[in-house]
Amino acid sequence: GMTARKTVEDQEKFVLECVDKHGSLDVCNGDFHDAYHARFGGKRIHYRFGAQPVPEAMARVKALYQRGVLSRAVISLGYNWQPGFPKWVYSYFRPGK
């Protein structure tokens, strides 16, 4: 049968590992969303180009931000902008980094 979905705790731990690996995370980080989806599955938003974000992954990131585990800043996508994405996104990172 299907293995039980991993717990929120597992998902948050994975998110923090990815933050440490990449330095920061945002909705356009395709490597992060690919890795999260490979580990936990879940729904993805399919764009014609670029990242295919996992809403659940971003929900975990946001929850960590709301608890003060992560900080965030607004970044302009500039040259990385792709159709369907906002011009600005939040970038999440460890406080003090």
Secondary structure, 3 states (H helix, E strand, C coil): CCCCCCCHHHHHHHHHHHHHHHCCECCCCHHHHHHHHHHHCCCCCCCCCCCCCCHHHHHHHHHHHHCCCCEEEEEECHHHCCCCCCCEEEEEECCCC
